[in-house]
Amino acid sequence: MKAGNDAGPLAGGIFYLLIGPVIWAAHLLLVYGPQSALCAFRADGMIVVAPFVITALVGVLTVTSMATLALVFWRPRQVARLLRFDAAEETDRRFSISAMRLLTALSFAGVTWAGAVVLFLDPCAQLR
């Protein structure tokens, strides 16, 4: 290996490739955790929360996640620079961008699918 061909920290490279699924996982955590807790507290009568608030929370988190995924998809070089990831050769760079974009597109579909439920179902129906 020649000096100057360092691809940056390994963790940055792994996170760069998996940033789409990480955002998807964060979306699932941030949507289903508070939604389930708010619905459970609402069913027990501990707090008074309108279903619209829960629906709005899910909608806002979904739109935010979709916007973040779209930004990551359209700006892969800036994301790589942010994470200090640089492939040693051009073919490696193109492969990394392609793999990251594929996983990000799949994550975008997953976030869209999970968030679309808010348009069709009652937010607290599963706890009845």
N, C-alpha and C positions, 0 to 999 in steps of 0.2 A: 504494500500500500504506500502510495506516495504521500508526502506531506501536503496538506491542504485539501485532501479528498474526504475529510471527515463529514459524515452525513448529519451531524448534530446528535443530540441525546436520543437514545433508543426509545425512551418513554414518549418523547415528542413525535417520533415517527409512528409509533403504535397509536397514539392518541389521534394523530392526523388521519390515519386510515380508518379509525373507528369513531370519528367525531359524529357521524350521522346516527349510528346506533346509540351512542351515549346521550345525544339530545333526545332521541326517541324514549330511552329509558327514563331520563329526567322528566319528560312529559308525562309518562305513565305514573311516575311517582308523585309528581305535583298535581295531577288531576285526580287520580283514584284515592290517594290518601286523604286530602281534605274533603273530597266529595263524600266518601264513606263516613268520615267522622261527622261532618255536618248533617248528613242524613240520619245517622244514628242518634246524635244529640237532639235532632228535630223530632224523631219518632218517640224518644223518651220524654220529650217535653222540657228538656234542660235549657234549650235556647229556642228562640223563635226566629227561624230563617225562612224567608220566602223561597219557593222553588226557583224563582227567577234569578236570585243571587247565585245559587249553585250552578244554574245553566250559564249565567254570565261568566262565572269563574272558569268553567270548563272551556267556554268559547274564547275567552281572552288568552288563556294558556295555550290553546290549540293554535290560534292565529299567531301568537308570538313564536311558538316552536316552528310553525311552518315558515315564517319569515326568516328565522335563523337558519333553518335548513336550506332555504332558497339562496340566502347569502353565501353560505358555505359552498353550495353547489356552483354558483356563478363566479366565485372569487377563490379558487383553490390555491393560487400562488400566494395571495395575501394571508390566507389561513396557515399555509406552510411556513411563511416567514414569521408569523405570530408565534407559532409553536417551535420555531427554530429548527425546522425540518428541511433538509436539502439533500436530494439524492445525488450520488456521486456522478452518475452519467445521465444523459438525456433520455435513454430508453427506460431507465429506472424511474425517472421523474414522470414520464408519460404513463407508465404502468401505475404508479402510485396515484396519480390524478384520476385515472380511469377507475381504479378500484375504489377510491374514496367517493367518487361521484356515483358509482353503482350502489354502494352501501347507503349513501345519502339519499338517493332516489327511492330506494326501498324503505328507508326510514320515513321519508316524506309521505309515502303511501300509507305506512302504518299509522303515522300521526293523523293523517286525514281520515282514515278509517275509524280510528278510536275517537276522534273529535266529532265526526259526523253523527255519532249516536245521540249527541245532545239535541240535534234537530228533530229526531224522531221519537225518542222515548222520554218518559218522565224521569227526572234525575234521581229520584229516590224509590223507584218501583221495586228494586231488588230487595229492599229491606222490609217490605210489607209482609 
